[in-house]
Amino acid sequence: MKYLASQFLFLLQDGRARRNIRSLVKFTLFLVLIMVVYSYLFHVIMAHEGRDYSAITGLYWTLTVMSTLGFGDITFDSDLGKLFSIVVLLSGIIFLLVMLPFTFIQFFYAPWLEAQNKSRVPRHLPAEIGNHVIITCYDPIAIALVQRLKQYGHEYILLVPEVQQALDLVDQGYKVLVGELDDSETYRRAHVERAALVVALNDDMKNTSIVYTVREIAPQVPIVANADLNDSVDILVLAGCSRVFQFMNMLGRSLARRTLGARTHANVIGRFEDLVIAEALAMRTHLVGKTVRQLGLRQATGITIVGLWNRGHFTLPRPETVIESSTVLVLAGAESQLADYGTYIGETETTAASPALILGGGRVGKAAVSALQQQGVAYRIVEKNRRISEEGEYCVIGSAADHQILIKAGIETAPSVFITTHNDDVNIYLTIYCRRLRPDIQIISRATLDRNINVLHAAGADLVMSHASMAANTIINILTPGRVLMLTEGLNIFRCRVHLLLIGKSLLNSGIRESTGCSVIAIFRQGHRRINPDPSEILEPEDELLMIGTAASEKAFAEKYPDT
């Protein structure tokens, strides 16, 4: 009863619903008036025929005739009475059987259902909520970010201006708050002054409005925003944004750093103080075909292989693991050790004069071009839209699905091809096509949605970078400084205290790798950090471990060695 009462009160708060209820009441009163008139005329005509009935009987006859039940226990003998019965019957069909249900549904039942749905979407957050993340847009970045926030136990709320979209998100299990994004009252209801972070992922104009609105009522809350245009970066900073990122440009540069023609042999993907985490391609190096034991990498450079990517699958290295052409090594060590690794690898077997291909000349493609220019790597862009790129020495106008266009661009000799369109279906199509044309070429592809990463790897891509994952990782790293560092494709670095079950054991005998899939890359002891500790190192009670592993591995570690 309390629930129904609250629903009815919510319904009455809507002005349109109140008008509908008034119309329904008027129609109901009209029906009652008709029934009273018909009941009176029933007595008049019956008196004319010489019969007399009670008032209840007159109402009973009126209802049975109007509802077409017509029991036949009370009938008129005269033609006047029968004609009156026909009028009552027809008006009952029109008003009682047709108009009443339609009016009830239109003016009460439908608004009631709408109010019931609207009441499912919160318009105020609980007063006790705090240290939460407010996300002002629902897009692939927001989806990826929400997953990571759930993983680390952070509260979040998605701000949505439309009720129907909010209902859809509630049905999918998201936490949603309805409100206009440029209304300060929306952020007051979201308790923005106690938020840990505000994330603006809309267009540049909307982001500027959001940042300015939030900053007016919450001067201290950190705000992170995405900017599509270079000019918007300064404007967002002036509006009060704490950090501004250009995720499309970041994606393009990250893709370009992974080309075979790059000058560096390892690409830094994360730093934890002076600890460097890097990716290194094995393709066309002397590493291919050797086992991890045969490499002797740690003895030669001091750097450690902490993981191996192979077409989207992350595994921990074992001495007998064979390095394949498609393998990407995840390395951990100091900056100097990374430089030693470059010396150890030597020259990459690639033709420097052959340009890398970039399929798609949009924002990501142009950012990749800028990065390749800085590295001194030759390139060719394939773009079918002349408004984006003009034909010239570095650009070929045409469809990347056209064999002749790809030959003209240099597909036959290119060391690498970047697939940078914003459509994952197109990227999958082009990946399969390029792999069939050149089985030995390095294919680096962009994925808009995380769920398509494995599909692109299966289609033949050597490396896949997700726009959503990269942006979400960047944001979560700001939220959890010093505790968690999320790297590419769900690879995480996290810090934790030594569990009681591990005290007194060596790393070699701890079974951490075997039981959880995580690897120890550093030990914090008495204010000092030991990078790539010796496997025989004994773990002490005050130690802290720096671990690396996938999200699933981190979860397995937390379950096996929970915080005490």
N, C-alpha and C positions, 0 to 999 in steps of 0.2 A: 504494500500500500504506500509506503514511503517513497518507493521508486516511481510508482505511477504519479504520485503527487508532484514529485520533482520534475517528471517529464511534462506534466500539464503546465506547471509554472514556467518551464523553459519555453513551451509552446506559446504561452500568453505574452512572452517578452517580445515576440515578433509582431510588428504592426500589421503585416499582411495576414498573418494567422488570425489576429483579432478581428480583422475585417471579414475574413472567411467565416469565422464562427458567428458573427452577427448576421451574415447572410443566411447561414444554415438555420439559425434561430428564427429568422423572419419566415423562411419557407416552412418550417415546422409549425409555426403559429398559423400560417395560411392553411395548412392541411387540417389543423384542429378546427379552424373556423368552418371549413367546408364540411367536416364531419358533423359539427353541431347543426349547421343549416340543413344537411341531408337528414339528420335524425329528427329535426323539427318537421320537415316536409313529410317524412314517413308517417308521423302521427296525424298530420292534417289529412293526407290521402286515406289512411286507414279509418279515420273518423268519417270520411265521406263514404266509405264502403260499409260503415256501421260496425267497425271493430275498434277495440281499444287495447293498447299495450303499454307496458311500463317504459320509463325512460331508458333503463338498462337494455331492454329488448330492442328499442329503437337504435341505440348505439351498436348493439350486437349485429343487427341486420345491416347497418351501414358498413361496418368493417368486413363482414363476410362477403358482401357484394363487391365492395371496392377492391378487396384482395383476391377476387375471382374464386374464392372457395365455394360459395353458393351452395350451402347445405340443402336448400329447398324446403326447410321446415316452416318458413314464413314467406308467403308470396302474395302478390296482389291479384285480384280478380278482374279489375277494370282495366281498360286500355290505357287510361291515364296513369295508373300505377305501374303498368308494364313499361310504358314509355319512360317514366321516372326511373325505373330499375335500369333501363338501358343507359340513361344519362349517368347514373351513379357508377355503373360498371365501366363505361368508357373513361370517365374521369379518374376512376381508381387505377385503371391500366396506365393512364398518362402520368398522373401525379404520384401514385403510391408505388407502382412497379417499375416505372422508368425514371422519372425525375428524382424521386427520393434517394434511390441508391446512388445515382450519378452525383447528386448534390452532396450526399454524405461523404462519398469517396473524394470528390473534388475539394470540398470545403473543410473537411475534418480529417478523414483517414489519411489522405496523402500528406497534408501538412504535419499530421502526427508522426508519420513514419519519417518524414524529413527532419523534424525536430528531434526524433529519437536518434537518428544518425548523427546529427550535428552535436548532440550531447555527448557522443562518444569521443569527439575530438576536443582535447583540453584547450582552454583559452587562457588558463592561468597555471603556472607551475606551483607545486607545493611550497609553502613558505620556508621549509627547512632545507630546500635544495641549495647546493653551492658547489663550487669547484667543478662546474660542468662546462662542456664545450657547446657553443651555440653555432650551428651551421645554417647559413642563410640560403642554401640552394640544394636541390636534389638532382644530382648528376652522377656520372661514373666516379668522379673523385670523392663525392660525398659517400657513395656506397662503400668504396674501399676504405675510406677514413672511419666510417661507423664500425666496420668489421674489426679494425685495429683498436678502436676505442673500447669495444666490447672485450677484446682479448686481454687488455690491460686494466679492465675494471673502471674505466672512466665513464662518468655520466655524460650524456649528450642530449641535445634536442634539435630537431629539424624545424626551422621556421618555414611555414608554407602559407601563402596568401589565400589560396582557394580551398574551400571546404571539401569539395569532391576529391581533389588530389590528396588532401590530408586523410580522408577516409580510406582511400586506396592504400596509403602508406601505413595507416594503423592496421589494416587487414593483413599487411605483409610483416607486421611485427615491429615497425619502427616507432620511436618516440617522437611525437609531432606536437607542435604548437601552432595554432592558426593566428595569423595577424599580418597586417601590411608591413612590408620590410622597411618602408621609409617613415614609419610611425613610431615615435619615441615610446608611446604607451605599450607597444608590442614588446619592446625590450625591457620595460619596467616589469611587465607581467612575466617575462622570462628571467627576472632577477639578474640582469646583465652585470650589475655592480659586483656580484659575487661569482661571476663566471671565471673559469680558468683561461678561456680563450674564446674569441669570436672569429669564425672563419667565413670570409665573404668570397663566394665562388661564382658570382653572377657576372654580367657584362661590366665593362669599365665604368659606365655612367651609374649604373645601379650600385656597384661596389662603392663608388665615391659617396653617394647619398647614404648608404648604410654606415660607412665608416664615420662620416660626419655626425650622423644621428646618434650613434653609439658613443662617440667621443664626448658629446655634449652632456650625457647623463652618467657616463662611467669613464672619468679621465684616466684611470689607472689600468683598466683591463687591457691585456694584450690583444691586438687585432692583426690577423693575417689575411691578406687579400691576393687574388690573382689579377694580373694585368695583361691584356692582350696587346695593347699598343705601347710602344716605348715611351711616348709622351705621357701616358697615364701613370707611369711609375712615380714621377715627381708630384703629380696632382694628388695621388692617393696618400703619399707621405705628408703633403701639406694638409690634407683633410684629417690626419691623425693616425694613419695606419702604422703599426709597429714594424711589420715586415711585409714587403711586397715581392712577389715572385712572378716570373713569367714562365709558367710551366711548359708552354709549347716550345719556347726557346731552349729551356733546360733539356727537354726531351731531344730536340734536334742536336744539341751539342753532345749529349750523352751517346746518342747513336753514332755520331761522327767519330768520337774518341775510340770506338771499337773497330774501326776499319783496319784491314791488313796493311794499308799504305801509311798508317800513322807512324810518326817518328818514335814514339814511346812503345815499349814492349808490354807495359802493364798500365792499366787504367785504374786510378784511385777511385774507389766507390764509397769510401768512408774513412773517417778519422776518429779515434778515441784517444784524446790528448795526443801523445806523440806516437801512438800505435797507428799504423797505416794498414788499411784493408784494400786490396787491389784485385782486379780481374786481369788475367793474362790469357791470350788466345794461344792454343797449341798449334793451330793450323799453319802449315808451311814452316814449321820450325823443326829443329833436330830432336825435339821432345817426342814427336809422334812415333808410336810404335814401341816406346820404352815403358818399363814399369816404374812406379814411384821409387822403388828401391834402387833401380839402375840410374835414376836421375842424380841421386846424391845431392839434391838441391840444398838441403839444410847444411850439409858439411861444406858446400862450396860457397854459399852466400849468407847463411844464417837465417834465411827466410824460411817460413814453414807453409806447406800446402795444407790448408785447413778445410778445403772442400773442393769438389769437382762438379761443375755443371756439364751436363751432356743432353742437349736438346730439351732443356727445361726440367731435367731431373737432377736433383742435388744429392750427392753421395759423399760420405766421408772417405778420404783416401786410405787405402791399405797398401802394404808393401808390394803386393802382387797385382795391383790395379794397373791396367795398361792404358796409356794416354792415347786417345784417338784424335783424328783430325778435327772432329767436332767438339772436342773437350775444351772447356774454359776453366782454368785453374783459379781458385780463390786463394790469395796469398795474404799472409799476415806477418808484419815485421816492422822494423824501423825504416825511416826514409833512406838511410844509407844502404840498408840491405836491399831495398827495392832497386836502387841504382846498381848495386852489384848484380842483381838479377838480370838487368838489361845487358850488362857486359857478358854475363854467362850465356845468354841466349844468342848474342851476336846479331848478324843481319838476318832479316826475314826474307824468305824466298818468295819475292814478289817483284813484278815488273813495275818499276817506279814510273815509267812513262805512260803506263796504261791508266786512264782515268777511272775512278770509281763512279758508279751510276747512282743517281738519285731519282727515284720514280715518284714524282709529285713535287710541285714547286710551291706549295703552300707555306704556312708559317714554320712548320717543323722542317720542311725541306730547305727553306732559306736559312734557318738556324744551323742546320747541318752543313750547308755551304760555307757559312761564316767560319765554323770550326775547322773545316777542311782547309780553308784558305790560310788560317793561322798556323796550321800544321804543315803547310806546303804540299798538300796532297792534291793531285789533279782530279777533276770531277767533270761530270756531264749531268745535266738535269733533263729529264723527260717530262714534259708538261703539255697537256692538250689544250689548256685554256690560255689563249694569247694575252688576255687581260692580266694574267698573273705573271707570265714570263714572256719576254720577247725573244724571238729566234736569234741566235748569235753563236759565237764560238763555244760558249759553255752551255748552251741550251738547245734542245731539239724539240720542236713543236710537233705533237702527235700523241696518239694513244700508246701507252706502255704495253697494251695487249697486241699491238701490231708488230709482227716479227721483223719487218723491214725497218721500222722505226728503231727497234732495239739494236739491230745490226748497225744502223747508221750512228747510234749513240755509242757503240763499242762494246756490246755485250759479250762478243767473242773473246776479248782479251782483258776485260775489266777484272780486277782482283776481288772487288766487292760490289754489292748492289744494296742500296737502302730503299726500303719500301715504306713511304711516309704518308700515305693518304689517311684521311680521318675515318674511312669506312673499312671496318674489319673484314667484311665479305670481299671487298676488292683486294685487300692485302693478302688474304688467303689465296684468292685466285691468282694473283701475280706471283706469289711465292711458289706455288705449284708450277706455274709456267716457266719461271726463271730456273727452277731446279731441273726441269726437263731439258731446257736449252743448254744449261751449263751445270752438270753434276758436281764440278769441282769449285764452283764459285762460292764465295762467302756471302750469305744472305742475312741481312740485318733488317728486321721488320718492327714496325710500330704496332701496338695493340691498344685500342681505345678502352676495351673492357677486359678485365682480368680473366674472365671465363674463356676468352679466345687465345690465351697465351699457349696452352697446350695444343690447341688446334693448329696454330701457326707453326709450332715446333714439329708436329706430325706432318704438316704440309711440306716441310723441308727447310725451315728457317734455322740458321745456326744460333742466332741470338734474337731474342724478342724483348722489347722494353714496353712496359705498360704505362701509358700516360697517367692512368688513374692511380696505379701503385706508386709511381715515382712521386706524384704530388702528395698522396696520403702519407708516404714515408717521410717526406720533407716536413710535413706539418706535425706528425707524431714525434719526430725528433726534437722539435721545438718544445713540445709539451712535456717531454720526459728527458731533459738534459742530464747526462751523466749516468742514467739508469738503463736506458734502452737506446740502441742505435739500429734503426731498420734500414737494411740495405736493399739491393735490387732483388726483385722477384721473390719477396717474402723471406729473405735471408736476414736474420737478426743477430745483433750482438747485445748481450745483456750481462749485468753484473749481479752477483749474489754472494751471500756468506757461505762458508763451508758448512755443510750439514754435519750433524753429529755422526751419521753413518760413514762419513768420509774421513773424519779426523784420524790421523795416524796411518792412513793408507797412501801409497804412492799413486801418481797419476796412471801409471801403467796398470796397477792392480785395482784401481777404483771401479772399473767397469762402466765409467760414465759414457764413453762412446758406444759401447755395445748395448747398453740398456736404454739409452735415451736418444742417441743420434747426435748429441752435442759434442763439441770439442773445446777443450780449454786452451785459450790462446795467451793468457797472462794470469799471473798471480800477484795480488796486492798484499804485501807483508811489511808491517811496521813502517808505513809511509813510502815504501819503495815498490816499484812494479817490475816484475820479471817477465819480459816478453818471450814467448815461445819457451816455456820452462822445460827443463829436462824431464823425460818420462819417469825417471826414478825419484823425482822431487816428492818429499813427504808433506802431506797437507797438515797444517797446524790449526789450532782452534780459532785464532784471530785472523786467519786468512780470508781474503775475498777472491772469488774467481771471476774472470772475464771469459764468457762463453760465446760460442758462435754456433748457430744452427737454424734450421727452418722454424717456422711458427709451430708446426706440429712437434718438432723436436723440443722446442722450448716448453711446450705444454707438457710433454712427457717428462721432462726434467722436473718441472714444478710439481707434478703428481708424485714422482718417486722421492723427491727431496723437498718437501714443502717447508715453507718458512716456519720456524718455531718461535 
